[in-house]
Amino acid sequence: MHNQLQYISQGNTVEEQLYNIHRAVDNGCDWIQLRFKKQNTVEVFTLAEAVKMLCKEYLATFIINDNVHLAQQLDADGVHLGLSDMSVEEARLILGKTKIIGGTANTFEDVLQRTTENCDYIGLGPFQFTTTKQNLSPILGLDGYRLIIGQMKAKNIQIPIYAIGGITLENVESLMKTGIHGIAVSGLITQTENASQLINQLNDKLYVTI
């Protein structure tokens, strides 16, 4: 079963990214999604290679955002695809059956699409407003998650759902009660002054039996 806490990396430079990712894994986050947009190929490869080594050292899952060919080149654990990225089917042909392929969704229709595509998990959101991502999809809120999870149960759809988008420590308990599998966070971990305390608190809330 997939980890319940994902850290989506932040940073405008290779150095910032690597610092933030190292801080996350060093303080107990064992699922990293590398997100490094609008950078040149050399910098992206340099960072991804360093992150792979870091994740291997910490036994953390290493997922690359969008870039299927880079994930193949570096033998990453998998890739996360947005709705406008390469199809899951094409990515599966490139990466093989054993790699993790996650997909973004915003609506129940998106969830149905992702389920049909046989992706391994879904990042469903945004939960609330976030400055991390541009061109934000419609906000779901707690009611949106309850509705979509309810529709999934009615159709007997069983795929891990991660809430994403503007999540705070105070939101985790109520989000988990909607029936999601876990959360994906970015700014929350990047901006905290005490990563160890925060990640421990997040894991305490995520791994409690509801």
N, C-alpha and C positions, 0 to 999 in steps of 0.2 A: 504493500500500500504506500502511496506517495506521502512524503512529509506534509505536514499541515501548515508550515510557515515557509513562504517563498520570499526571498529578497530580490527585488528588481534593481539592478545597479544604477547609480547616478554618478555624475561627474563630467565636467567638460573637457578634461584632459586624461591621458593615459594614467598619469600619476594620481589624479583625484579619484578616478575609478578604482584603481588598484588599492589605494588607501581605504576607500569605503568598503570594498569587498573583503579585504583582509580583516578589517574591523568587525564585519558581520560574521565571518566564519570563526574568527578568533573568540567571539563571544557567544557561540552556540547556534548560529543559523546554518543549517546544513543543506540548503537548497538555494542555489544562486542562478538567477537569470541575467545574463549579460546583455545590457541594453546600452548601446553606444552609437547613437544615430549621427548622420551627417558628418562623418569623419573619413579621412582618407584610408585606403585599403591597408597600407603599411601599418598605420597606427592601430587599426582594428585588429589586425592579425597579431601584432605585438602584444596588445592587451589580452586578447583571447588566449594566446599561448601561455601567458603568465598566469591567467586566471585558472586555466586547466590544471597547471602544476599546483596551484594553491588549493584547488578543490580536491585534487588527488591526495595532497598532504593531509587535509582535514577530513577526508572521506565524505565530502559534500557532493551533492548532485549538481552537475554543471550543464545548464541549458543556455543556448544562444538564441537571442531574439531575432527573428526574421531570416537570418542568413543561413540557409540550408547547406550551401556548398562549403561554407566555413565550418559548420558543424561536422560535415563529412570529413573535411580535410584534417581537422584536429581530433577526430573521433570523440566529440563531445557526447554527453549522455543523451542529448536530444535538442529539440528546437521548439520555439513558441511562435506560432503564426497568427498574424492579424487577419481580419476578414478580407482584406485587399491584397494579402501576400500570396505566395505560391500555395497551390492547393495541397491539402493533407495527402491526397493520393499520390501526387507527384513527389512530394517530400519523402513519402514512404518508399517509393521506388529508388530514390537516391540514397536514403539512410538505412534502409532495411527494416525488418520486422521487429528487431529488438530495441530500437531506439525510442525514446519518449517523444511524442509529438503532442504538444498542447495547442489549443486554439482559443481565440478570443470570441466572446459572444456578448450581445447586448439585449437580445429578445429571446422568447421561447422558440421562435422560428429559427434563430441562429443556433440555439441548442440542438434542435432537430437536425439542422444541417451538419453540425459538428458530430453528432451521434452517427448519422449516416456515413460520414467520412471516416468513422472509426478512430477519432483522435483519442488520446489517453486521458486527458483532463481538459477542463474548460475554465478559462479566466473570464468570469461573468461580472460585468460592471458597466459604468462606474457606480459605486455605492453612493458617493456624494461628490461634490465639486473638488477637483484637484488641479493644481497648477503644473503637475508633473507631465501631463500629456496634453498636446494641442489637439484641436478638432474633437473635443470631447463628445461622446455619444450621450443620448438622454440618460439622466440620472435615475437610478432604480430605487434607492432608499430601501428600508427594511421591507416595506410592503411589496416592492418589486421582486425581491428575493423570495418572499413567502409565496407569491403568486406563481413564479416560474418553477420553484421546487415542487409546489403542489401539482402543477401541470405535468412535471416530470414523473412524479409518483403515480399519477393517474394513467400515464402511458407506460409505466414500469421501465422508465429510463434510468439506468444506473451508471453514472459516470461522475468522477470526482469534480465538484464545483468549487472554485476558489473565488471568493469575493475580492474585488480590487477597486481602488479609487478612493483616496481621501480617508482611509480607515485610521482610526485612533485606538489607543488601548481601551478606552471606555466603550467602544462600539463592539468589541470582539465577542463578548458574551451573548449579546442579543443577536448578532449575526450568526453565531454558531447554532443558536436555537431555531433558526430558519431551516436548518438541515444541510447547510453547506459542509464541504469537507475541510476547508481551510481558508487562509487568506494570503494574498500577495501584497506586499507593502514595499514602498520605495523611500519616500521622504521621511516617513516615520522613523525608520532606523538610521537613515543618513544624517538626520538633523538632531538626533538625541545626544545629550551630553554624556549619558551613561548607558552605553549599548548593552553591557552585560546585564544590568538590572532590567532594562526594557525587554530584551529578548527572553530572559527568564520569566518575566511577567506574561509576555505573549504566549509562551509555551505552556505556562500554567493554565491559562484560560483556554487554549486550543485543545489541550490533551485531557481536559477534565471530561468525565463521562456525564452526558446530559440525559 
